[in-house]
Amino acid sequence: MSNSNGIDMPSYLRKTLISVPILFIIVGKIISITEKRKNQKRYVTDIGIVLGLTFASTFYLLDFS
C-alpha cells in the first residue's frame, strides 16, 4: 500500500494503526459493561458490539495478503 506521495507503508504498520484504536474501543466497551452491571442496566448490546469488533479485528489481523 502506498500513499499519494508514493511512499510504501508496510502491511504490519497499517494493521497496527488500524487495530490499536479498535482495541481501545473494545477495552472501553468492556469497562462500560462492568459499570452497567454494577448499576443493573442492560448491557446486551455492548456485549454484541465487543464480540463483533473482536471477530472483525481478529479476521483482519489473520488476513495475510
C-alpha positions, 0 to 999 in steps of 0.5 A: 500500500502506498500513499499519494506521495508514493511512499510504501507503508508496510502491511504490519504498520497499517494493521497496527494503526488500524487495530490499536484504536479498535482495541481501545474501543473494545477495552472501553466497551468492556469497562462500560459493561462492568459499570452497567452491571454494577448499576443493573442496566442492560448491557446486551448490546455492548456485549454484541458490539465487543464480540463483533469488533473482536471477530472483525479485528481478529479476521483482519489481523489473520488476513495475510495478503 
